[in-house]
Amino acid sequence: MASKKGNKEVFALANPETGYFYIKSKNTKSENTAGKMKMRKYDPKLRKHVVMTERKMPH
């Protein structure tokens, strides 16, 4: 049976200009996800796709 230990980390992809963010998760055991992630996502405030960077979850 599979282990239920969490190897996923929840983080936010945010656009610092508008403050809009997406909530995503990543595998912390993978070498491919080391460092801050950057993804091209849609920002509805700007109404276009922009590069969003990883930041801490908002509280």
PQR file with spaces between the fields and no chain letter, atoms N, CA, C, O and H, PARSE charges and radii, in Angstrom:
ATOM       1  N    MET     1       0.839   -1.175    0.000 -0.4000 1.5000
ATOM       2  CA   MET     1       0.000    0.000    0.000 -0.0000 2.0000
ATOM       3  C    MET     1       0.890    1.245    0.000  0.5500 1.7000
ATOM       4  O    MET     1       1.972    1.244    0.586 -0.5500 1.4000
ATOM       5  N    ALA     2       0.434    2.280   -0.646 -0.4000 1.5000
ATOM       6  CA   ALA     2       1.213    3.515   -0.773 -0.0000 2.0000
ATOM       7  C    ALA     2       1.285    4.262    0.552  0.5500 1.7000
ATOM       8  O    ALA     2       0.363    4.224    1.367 -0.5500 1.4000
ATOM       9  H    ALA     2      -0.445    2.281   -1.122  0.4000 1.0000
ATOM      10  N    SER     3       2.395    4.933    0.736 -0.4000 1.5000
ATOM      11  CA   SER     3       2.594    5.738    1.933 -0.0000 2.0000
ATOM      12  C    SER     3       1.784    7.027    1.823  0.5500 1.7000
ATOM      13  O    SER     3       1.648    7.573    0.728 -0.5500 1.4000
ATOM      14  H    SER     3       3.144    4.965    0.074  0.4000 1.0000
ATOM      15  N    LYS     4       1.253    7.515    2.921 -0.4000 1.5000
ATOM      16  CA   LYS     4       0.462    8.741    2.907 -0.0000 2.0000
ATOM      17  C    LYS     4       1.279    9.945    3.364  0.5500 1.7000
ATOM      18  O    LYS     4       0.715   10.999    3.661 -0.5500 1.4000
ATOM      19  H    LYS     4       1.363    7.071    3.810  0.4000 1.0000
ATOM      20  N    LYS     5       2.585    9.801    3.423 -0.4000 1.5000
ATOM      21  CA   LYS     5       3.423   10.931    3.789 -0.0000 2.0000
ATOM      22  C    LYS     5       3.402   11.942    2.653  0.5500 1.7000
ATOM      23  O    LYS     5       3.419   11.571    1.480 -0.5500 1.4000
ATOM      24  H    LYS     5       3.043    8.945    3.182  0.4000 1.0000
ATOM      25  N    GLY     6       3.365   13.194    3.002 -0.4000 1.5000
ATOM      26  CA   GLY     6       3.261   14.233    1.981 -0.0000 2.0000
ATOM      27  C    GLY     6       4.594   14.590    1.358  0.5500 1.7000
ATOM      28  O    GLY     6       5.511   15.033    2.049 -0.5500 1.4000
ATOM      29  H    GLY     6       3.351   13.495    3.955  0.4000 1.0000
ATOM      30  N    ASN     7       4.701   14.401    0.063 -0.4000 1.5000
ATOM      31  CA   ASN     7       5.887   14.864   -0.651 -0.0000 2.0000
ATOM      32  C    ASN     7       5.496   15.978   -1.612  0.5500 1.7000
ATOM      33  O    ASN     7       6.242   16.295   -2.538 -0.5500 1.4000
ATOM      34  H    ASN     7       3.955   14.042   -0.498  0.4000 1.0000
ATOM      35  N    LYS     8       4.324   16.572   -1.392 -0.4000 1.5000
ATOM      36  CA   LYS     8       3.858   17.684   -2.212 -0.0000 2.0000
ATOM      37  C    LYS     8       3.914   18.965   -1.375  0.5500 1.7000
ATOM      38  O    LYS     8       3.612   18.954   -0.182 -0.5500 1.4000
ATOM      39  H    LYS     8       3.718   16.315   -0.640  0.4000 1.0000
ATOM      40  N    GLU     9       4.298   20.048   -2.011 -0.4000 1.5000
ATOM      41  CA   GLU     9       4.349   21.350   -1.357 -0.0000 2.0000
ATOM      42  C    GLU     9       3.365   22.263   -2.070  0.5500 1.7000
ATOM      43  O    GLU     9       3.369   22.338   -3.299 -0.5500 1.4000
ATOM      44  H    GLU     9       4.542   20.056   -2.980  0.4000 1.0000
ATOM      45  N    VAL    10       2.533   22.949   -1.326 -0.4000 1.5000
ATOM      46  CA   VAL    10       1.564   23.872   -1.900 -0.0000 2.0000
ATOM      47  C    VAL    10       2.168   25.263   -1.889  0.5500 1.7000
ATOM      48  O    VAL    10       2.722   25.697   -0.878 -0.5500 1.4000
ATOM      49  H    VAL    10       2.530   22.888   -0.327  0.4000 1.0000
ATOM      50  N    PHE    11       2.063   25.968   -3.017 -0.4000 1.5000
ATOM      51  CA   PHE    11       2.627   27.305   -3.136 -0.0000 2.0000
ATOM      52  C    PHE    11       1.742   28.131   -4.053  0.5500 1.7000
ATOM      53  O    PHE    11       0.795   27.614   -4.646 -0.5500 1.4000
ATOM      54  H    PHE    11       1.614   25.615   -3.838  0.4000 1.0000
ATOM      55  N    ALA    12       2.045   29.391   -4.167 -0.4000 1.5000
ATOM      56  CA   ALA    12       1.282   30.295   -5.022 -0.0000 2.0000
ATOM      57  C    ALA    12       2.168   30.794   -6.158  0.5500 1.7000
ATOM      58  O    ALA    12       3.334   31.128   -5.951 -0.5500 1.4000
ATOM      59  H    ALA    12       2.814   29.811   -3.686  0.4000 1.0000
ATOM      60  N    LEU    13       1.602   30.839   -7.349 -0.4000 1.5000
ATOM      61  CA   LEU    13       2.248   31.492   -8.493 -0.0000 2.0000
ATOM      62  C    LEU    13       1.631   32.877   -8.583  0.5500 1.7000
ATOM      63  O    LEU    13       0.424   33.001   -8.788 -0.5500 1.4000
ATOM      64  H    LEU    13       0.655   30.568   -7.517  0.4000 1.0000
ATOM      65  N    ALA    14       2.434   33.917   -8.434 -0.4000 1.5000
ATOM      66  CA   ALA    14       1.889   35.268   -8.353 -0.0000 2.0000
ATOM      67  C    ALA    14       2.512   36.206   -9.369  0.5500 1.7000
ATOM      68  O    ALA    14       3.660   36.047   -9.783 -0.5500 1.4000
ATOM      69  H    ALA    14       3.415   33.816   -8.267  0.4000 1.0000
ATOM      70  N    ASN    15       1.707   37.195   -9.756 -0.4000 1.5000
ATOM      71  CA   ASN    15       2.188   38.290  -10.583 -0.0000 2.0000
ATOM      72  C    ASN    15       2.392   39.477   -9.641  0.5500 1.7000
ATOM      73  O    ASN    15       1.419   39.987   -9.085 -0.5500 1.4000
ATOM      74  H    ASN    15       0.775   37.324   -9.420  0.4000 1.0000
ATOM      75  N    PRO    16       3.636   39.929   -9.447 -0.5600 1.5000
ATOM      76  CA   PRO    16       3.876   41.015   -8.495  0.2800 2.0000
ATOM      77  C    PRO    16       3.256   42.354   -8.909  0.5500 1.7000
ATOM      78  O    PRO    16       3.034   43.211   -8.054 -0.5500 1.4000
ATOM      79  N    GLU    17       2.974   42.550  -10.192 -0.4000 1.5000
ATOM      80  CA   GLU    17       2.382   43.814  -10.650 -0.0000 2.0000
ATOM      81  C    GLU    17       0.943   43.966  -10.172  0.5500 1.7000
ATOM      82  O    GLU    17       0.553   45.034   -9.701 -0.5500 1.4000
ATOM      83  H    GLU    17       3.155   41.854  -10.887  0.4000 1.0000
ATOM      84  N    THR    18       0.157   42.902  -10.291 -0.4000 1.5000
ATOM      85  CA   THR    18      -1.272   42.996   -9.971 -0.0000 2.0000
ATOM      86  C    THR    18      -1.641   42.304   -8.670  0.5500 1.7000
ATOM      87  O    THR    18      -2.680   42.613   -8.086 -0.5500 1.4000
ATOM      88  H    THR    18       0.474   42.034  -10.674  0.4000 1.0000
ATOM      89  N    GLY    19      -0.815   41.373   -8.202 -0.4000 1.5000
ATOM      90  CA   GLY    19      -1.132   40.641   -6.984 -0.0000 2.0000
ATOM      91  C    GLY    19      -1.995   39.404   -7.222  0.5500 1.7000
ATOM      92  O    GLY    19      -2.316   38.685   -6.276 -0.5500 1.4000
ATOM      93  H    GLY    19       0.028   41.121   -8.676  0.4000 1.0000
ATOM      94  N    TYR    20      -2.376   39.148   -8.478 -0.4000 1.5000
ATOM      95  CA   TYR    20      -3.187   37.970   -8.788 -0.0000 2.0000
ATOM      96  C    TYR    20      -2.326   36.720   -8.668  0.5500 1.7000
ATOM      97  O    TYR    20      -1.153   36.743   -9.042 -0.5500 1.4000
ATOM      98  H    TYR    20      -2.116   39.733   -9.247  0.4000 1.0000
ATOM      99  N    PHE    21      -2.895   35.615   -8.146 -0.4000 1.5000
ATOM     100  CA   PHE    21      -2.106   34.403   -7.963 -0.0000 2.0000
ATOM     101  C    PHE    21      -2.925   33.157   -8.226  0.5500 1.7000
ATOM     102  O    PHE    21      -4.151   33.170   -8.125 -0.5500 1.4000
ATOM     103  H    PHE    21      -3.847   35.596   -7.842  0.4000 1.0000
ATOM     104  N    TYR    22      -2.231   32.078   -8.564 -0.4000 1.5000
ATOM     105  CA   TYR    22      -2.781   30.738   -8.705 -0.0000 2.0000
ATOM     106  C    TYR    22      -2.193   29.883   -7.605  0.5500 1.7000
ATOM     107  O    TYR    22      -1.037   30.080   -7.230 -0.5500 1.4000
ATOM     108  H    TYR    22      -1.234   32.068   -8.646  0.4000 1.0000
ATOM     109  N    ILE    23      -2.957   28.934   -7.074 -0.4000 1.5000
ATOM     110  CA   ILE    23      -2.446   28.006   -6.072 -0.0000 2.0000
ATOM     111  C    ILE    23      -2.117   26.698   -6.771  0.5500 1.7000
ATOM     112  O    ILE    23      -2.965   26.114   -7.446 -0.5500 1.4000
ATOM     113  H    ILE    23      -3.896   28.774   -7.378  0.4000 1.0000
ATOM     114  N    LYS    24      -0.881   26.241   -6.607 -0.4000 1.5000
ATOM     115  CA   LYS    24      -0.394   25.020   -7.255 -0.0000 2.0000
ATOM     116  C    LYS    24       0.309   24.155   -6.228  0.5500 1.7000
ATOM     117  O    LYS    24       0.521   24.578   -5.092 -0.5500 1.4000
ATOM     118  H    LYS    24      -0.192   26.715   -6.059  0.4000 1.0000
ATOM     119  N    SER    25       0.671   22.943   -6.625 -0.4000 1.5000
ATOM     120  CA   SER    25       1.475   22.074   -5.776 -0.0000 2.0000
ATOM     121  C    SER    25       2.599   21.500   -6.619  0.5500 1.7000
ATOM     122  O    SER    25       2.484   21.383   -7.839 -0.5500 1.4000
ATOM     123  H    SER    25       0.498   22.599   -7.549  0.4000 1.0000
ATOM     124  N    LYS    26       3.695   21.142   -5.947 -0.4000 1.5000
ATOM     125  CA   LYS    26       4.816   20.560   -6.658 -0.0000 2.0000
ATOM     126  C    LYS    26       5.404   19.441   -5.825  0.5500 1.7000
ATOM     127  O    LYS    26       5.252   19.409   -4.604 -0.5500 1.4000
ATOM     128  H    LYS    26       3.789   21.238   -4.956  0.4000 1.0000
ATOM     129  N    ASN    27       6.076   18.525   -6.498 -0.4000 1.5000
ATOM     130  CA   ASN    27       6.713   17.385   -5.856 -0.0000 2.0000
ATOM     131  C    ASN    27       8.038   17.848   -5.272  0.5500 1.7000
ATOM     132  O    ASN    27       8.915   18.297   -6.009 -0.5500 1.4000
ATOM     133  H    ASN    27       6.199   18.550   -7.490  0.4000 1.0000
ATOM     134  N    THR    28       8.194   17.744   -3.956 -0.4000 1.5000
ATOM     135  CA   THR    28       9.410   18.225   -3.314 -0.0000 2.0000
ATOM     136  C    THR    28      10.560   17.242   -3.457  0.5500 1.7000
ATOM     137  O    THR    28      11.714   17.621   -3.257 -0.5500 1.4000
ATOM     138  H    THR    28       7.481   17.379   -3.357  0.4000 1.0000
ATOM     139  N    LYS    29      10.279   15.990   -3.798 -0.4000 1.5000
ATOM     140  CA   LYS    29      11.337   14.993   -3.942 -0.0000 2.0000
ATOM     141  C    LYS    29      12.001   15.029   -5.313  0.5500 1.7000
ATOM     142  O    LYS    29      13.076   14.457   -5.493 -0.5500 1.4000
ATOM     143  H    LYS    29       9.341   15.682   -3.961  0.4000 1.0000
ATOM     144  N    SER    30      11.383   15.683   -6.270 -0.4000 1.5000
ATOM     145  CA   SER    30      11.919   15.726   -7.627 -0.0000 2.0000
ATOM     146  C    SER    30      13.027   16.759   -7.747  0.5500 1.7000
ATOM     147  O    SER    30      12.948   17.837   -7.158 -0.5500 1.4000
ATOM     148  H    SER    30      10.509   16.147   -6.124  0.4000 1.0000
ATOM     149  N    GLU    31      14.057   16.428   -8.510 -0.4000 1.5000
ATOM     150  CA   GLU    31      15.149   17.363   -8.758 -0.0000 2.0000
ATOM     151  C    GLU    31      14.736   18.433   -9.765  0.5500 1.7000
ATOM     152  O    GLU    31      15.343   19.503   -9.814 -0.5500 1.4000
ATOM     153  H    GLU    31      14.121   15.552   -8.988  0.4000 1.0000
ATOM     154  N    ASN    32      13.715   18.153  -10.563 -0.4000 1.5000
ATOM     155  CA   ASN    32      13.270   19.089  -11.595 -0.0000 2.0000
ATOM     156  C    ASN    32      12.550   20.301  -11.022  0.5500 1.7000
ATOM     157  O    ASN    32      12.459   21.331  -11.692 -0.5500 1.4000
ATOM     158  H    ASN    32      13.222   17.284  -10.523  0.4000 1.0000
ATOM     159  N    THR    33      12.035   20.204   -9.801 -0.4000 1.5000
ATOM     160  CA   THR    33      11.291   21.309   -9.215 -0.0000 2.0000
ATOM     161  C    THR    33      12.084   22.050   -8.153  0.5500 1.7000
ATOM     162  O    THR    33      11.495   22.713   -7.300 -0.5500 1.4000
ATOM     163  H    THR    33      12.108   19.368   -9.257  0.4000 1.0000
ATOM     164  N    ALA    34      13.402   21.953   -8.185 -0.4000 1.5000
ATOM     165  CA   ALA    34      14.238   22.677   -7.226 -0.0000 2.0000
ATOM     166  C    ALA    34      14.262   24.153   -7.598  0.5500 1.7000
ATOM     167  O    ALA    34      14.250   24.492   -8.782 -0.5500 1.4000
ATOM     168  H    ALA    34      13.881   21.414   -8.878  0.4000 1.0000
ATOM     169  N    GLY    35      14.296   25.016   -6.622 -0.4000 1.5000
ATOM     170  CA   GLY    35      14.307   26.455   -6.866 -0.0000 2.0000
ATOM     171  C    GLY    35      12.903   26.989   -7.094  0.5500 1.7000
ATOM     172  O    GLY    35      11.922   26.253   -6.982 -0.5500 1.4000
ATOM     173  H    GLY    35      14.306   24.740   -5.661  0.4000 1.0000
ATOM     174  N    LYS    36      12.812   28.274   -7.414 -0.4000 1.5000
ATOM     175  CA   LYS    36      11.510   28.904   -7.637 -0.0000 2.0000
ATOM     176  C    LYS    36      10.992   28.572   -9.029  0.5500 1.7000
ATOM     177  O    LYS    36      11.731   28.624  -10.012 -0.5500 1.4000
ATOM     178  H    LYS    36      13.608   28.872   -7.505  0.4000 1.0000
ATOM     179  N    MET    37       9.722   28.232   -9.094 -0.4000 1.5000
ATOM     180  CA   MET    37       9.108   27.914  -10.377 -0.0000 2.0000
ATOM     181  C    MET    37       8.616   29.186  -11.049  0.5500 1.7000
ATOM     182  O    MET    37       8.216   30.141  -10.383 -0.5500 1.4000
ATOM     183  H    MET    37       9.121   28.190   -8.296  0.4000 1.0000
ATOM     184  N    LYS    38       8.651   29.185  -12.365 -0.4000 1.5000
ATOM     185  CA   LYS    38       8.093   30.264  -13.174 -0.0000 2.0000
ATOM     186  C    LYS    38       7.222   29.610  -14.226  0.5500 1.7000
ATOM     187  O    LYS    38       7.643   28.669  -14.899 -0.5500 1.4000
ATOM     188  H    LYS    38       8.976   28.410  -12.906  0.4000 1.0000
ATOM     189  N    MET    39       6.003   30.114  -14.365 -0.4000 1.5000
ATOM     190  CA   MET    39       5.078   29.587  -15.364 -0.0000 2.0000
ATOM     191  C    MET    39       4.372   30.748  -16.050  0.5500 1.7000
ATOM     192  O    MET    39       4.156   31.805  -15.457 -0.5500 1.4000
ATOM     193  H    MET    39       5.661   30.879  -13.819  0.4000 1.0000
ATOM     194  N    ARG    40       4.028   30.533  -17.282 -0.4000 1.5000
ATOM     195  CA   ARG    40       3.284   31.528  -18.043 -0.0000 2.0000
ATOM     196  C    ARG    40       1.801   31.226  -17.864  0.5500 1.7000
ATOM     197  O    ARG    40       1.299   30.223  -18.371 -0.5500 1.4000
ATOM     198  H    ARG    40       4.204   29.674  -17.763  0.4000 1.0000
ATOM     199  N    LYS    41       1.101   32.100  -17.137 -0.4000 1.5000
ATOM     200  CA   LYS    41      -0.314   31.896  -16.821 -0.0000 2.0000
ATOM     201  C    LYS    41      -1.107   33.151  -17.187  0.5500 1.7000
ATOM     202  O    LYS    41      -0.538   34.225  -17.381 -0.5500 1.4000
ATOM     203  H    LYS    41       1.508   32.915  -16.725  0.4000 1.0000
ATOM     204  N    TYR    42      -2.423   32.998  -17.277 -0.4000 1.5000
ATOM     205  CA   TYR    42      -3.318   34.098  -17.628 -0.0000 2.0000
ATOM     206  C    TYR    42      -3.615   34.963  -16.403  0.5500 1.7000
ATOM     207  O    TYR    42      -3.960   34.444  -15.342 -0.5500 1.4000
ATOM     208  H    TYR    42      -2.885   32.126  -17.120  0.4000 1.0000
ATOM     209  N    ASP    43      -3.480   36.270  -16.553 -0.4000 1.5000
ATOM     210  CA   ASP    43      -3.818   37.218  -15.502 -0.0000 2.0000
ATOM     211  C    ASP    43      -5.069   37.978  -15.940  0.5500 1.7000
ATOM     212  O    ASP    43      -5.000   38.778  -16.873 -0.5500 1.4000
ATOM     213  H    ASP    43      -3.199   36.691  -17.415  0.4000 1.0000
ATOM     214  N    PRO    44      -6.213   37.748  -15.287 -0.5600 1.5000
ATOM     215  CA   PRO    44      -7.446   38.404  -15.722  0.2800 2.0000
ATOM     216  C    PRO    44      -7.455   39.916  -15.482  0.5500 1.7000
ATOM     217  O    PRO    44      -8.209   40.633  -16.140 -0.5500 1.4000
ATOM     218  N    LYS    45      -6.640   40.409  -14.560 -0.4000 1.5000
ATOM     219  CA   LYS    45      -6.589   41.850  -14.321 -0.0000 2.0000
ATOM     220  C    LYS    45      -5.921   42.575  -15.490  0.5500 1.7000
ATOM     221  O    LYS    45      -6.319   43.684  -15.845 -0.5500 1.4000
ATOM     222  H    LYS    45      -6.028   39.827  -14.026  0.4000 1.0000
ATOM     223  N    LEU    46      -4.907   41.947  -16.087 -0.4000 1.5000
ATOM     224  CA   LEU    46      -4.229   42.519  -17.260 -0.0000 2.0000
ATOM     225  C    LEU    46      -4.845   42.025  -18.564  0.5500 1.7000
ATOM     226  O    LEU    46      -4.621   42.612  -19.622 -0.5500 1.4000
ATOM     227  H    LEU    46      -4.583   41.046  -15.798  0.4000 1.0000
ATOM     228  N    ARG    47      -5.616   40.951  -18.488 -0.4000 1.5000
ATOM     229  CA   ARG    47      -6.252   40.294  -19.633 -0.0000 2.0000
ATOM     230  C    ARG    47      -5.237   39.815  -20.649  0.5500 1.7000
ATOM     231  O    ARG    47      -5.424   39.985  -21.854 -0.5500 1.4000
ATOM     232  H    ARG    47      -5.798   40.474  -17.629  0.4000 1.0000
ATOM     233  N    LYS    48      -4.146   39.207  -20.155 -0.4000 1.5000
ATOM     234  CA   LYS    48      -3.157   38.593  -21.036 -0.0000 2.0000
ATOM     235  C    LYS    48      -2.325   37.593  -20.237  0.5500 1.7000
ATOM     236  O    LYS    48      -2.393   37.560  -19.008 -0.5500 1.4000
ATOM     237  H    LYS    48      -3.994   39.069  -19.177  0.4000 1.0000
ATOM     238  N    HIS    49      -1.546   36.784  -20.939 -0.4000 1.5000
ATOM     239  CA   HIS    49      -0.661   35.819  -20.304 -0.0000 2.0000
ATOM     240  C    HIS    49       0.636   36.517  -19.883  0.5500 1.7000
ATOM     241  O    HIS    49       1.224   37.282  -20.647 -0.5500 1.4000
ATOM     242  H    HIS    49      -1.491   36.812  -21.937  0.4000 1.0000
ATOM     243  N    VAL    50       1.064   36.236  -18.656 -0.4000 1.5000
ATOM     244  CA   VAL    50       2.294   36.815  -18.120 -0.0000 2.0000
ATOM     245  C    VAL    50       3.069   35.722  -17.384  0.5500 1.7000
ATOM     246  O    VAL    50       2.510   34.678  -17.048 -0.5500 1.4000
ATOM     247  H    VAL    50       0.586   35.614  -18.035  0.4000 1.0000
ATOM     248  N    VAL    51       4.345   35.963  -17.138 -0.4000 1.5000
ATOM     249  CA   VAL    51       5.172   35.025  -16.384 -0.0000 2.0000
ATOM     250  C    VAL    51       4.915   35.260  -14.898  0.5500 1.7000
ATOM     251  O    VAL    51       5.107   36.363  -14.387 -0.5500 1.4000
ATOM     252  H    VAL    51       4.799   36.811  -17.411  0.4000 1.0000
ATOM     253  N    MET    52       4.479   34.207  -14.218 -0.4000 1.5000
ATOM     254  CA   MET    52       4.222   34.284  -12.784 -0.0000 2.0000
ATOM     255  C    MET    52       5.285   33.477  -12.062  0.5500 1.7000
ATOM     256  O    MET    52       5.695   32.416  -12.531 -0.5500 1.4000
ATOM     257  H    MET    52       4.323   33.311  -14.633  0.4000 1.0000
ATOM     258  N    THR    53       5.730   33.983  -10.917 -0.4000 1.5000
ATOM     259  CA   THR    53       6.788   33.324  -10.154 -0.0000 2.0000
ATOM     260  C    THR    53       6.245   32.800   -8.834  0.5500 1.7000
ATOM     261  O    THR    53       5.229   33.272   -8.324 -0.5500 1.4000
ATOM     262  H    THR    53       5.396   34.845  -10.536  0.4000 1.0000
ATOM     263  N    GLU    54       6.942   31.822   -8.303 -0.4000 1.5000
ATOM     264  CA   GLU    54       6.532   31.185   -7.059 -0.0000 2.0000
ATOM     265  C    GLU    54       6.757   32.126   -5.870  0.5500 1.7000
ATOM     266  O    GLU    54       7.755   32.844   -5.803 -0.5500 1.4000
ATOM     267  H    GLU    54       7.767   31.439   -8.717  0.4000 1.0000
ATOM     268  N    ARG    55       5.800   32.101   -4.936 -0.4000 1.5000
ATOM     269  CA   ARG    55       5.937   32.835   -3.688 -0.0000 2.0000
ATOM     270  C    ARG    55       5.230   32.051   -2.583  0.5500 1.7000
ATOM     271  O    ARG    55       4.575   31.045   -2.856 -0.5500 1.4000
ATOM     272  H    ARG    55       4.989   31.518   -4.990  0.4000 1.0000
ATOM     273  N    LYS    56       5.362   32.507   -1.345 -0.4000 1.5000
ATOM     274  CA   LYS    56       4.725   31.828   -0.224 -0.0000 2.0000
ATOM     275  C    LYS    56       3.215   31.965   -0.321  0.5500 1.7000
ATOM     276  O    LYS    56       2.701   32.876   -0.970 -0.5500 1.4000
ATOM     277  H    LYS    56       5.894   33.324   -1.124  0.4000 1.0000
ATOM     278  N    MET    57       2.514   31.049    0.332 -0.4000 1.5000
ATOM     279  CA   MET    57       1.063   31.074    0.350 -0.0000 2.0000
ATOM     280  C    MET    57       0.570   32.289    1.145  0.5500 1.7000
ATOM     281  O    MET    57       1.158   32.622    2.174 -0.5500 1.4000
ATOM     282  H    MET    57       2.932   30.309    0.859  0.4000 1.0000
ATOM     283  N    PRO    58      -0.501   32.958    0.689 -0.5600 1.5000
ATOM     284  CA   PRO    58      -1.063   34.052    1.480  0.2800 2.0000
ATOM     285  C    PRO    58      -1.804   33.498    2.693  0.5500 1.7000
ATOM     286  O    PRO    58      -2.372   32.407    2.638 -0.5500 1.4000
ATOM     287  N    HIS    59      -1.796   34.237    3.759 -0.4000 1.5000
ATOM     288  CA   HIS    59      -2.461   33.763    4.984 -0.0000 2.0000
ATOM     289  C    HIS    59      -3.770   34.427    5.174  0.5500 1.7000
ATOM     290  O    HIS    59      -4.467   34.150    6.150 -0.5500 1.4000
ATOM     291  H    HIS    59      -1.335   35.123    3.804  0.4000 1.0000
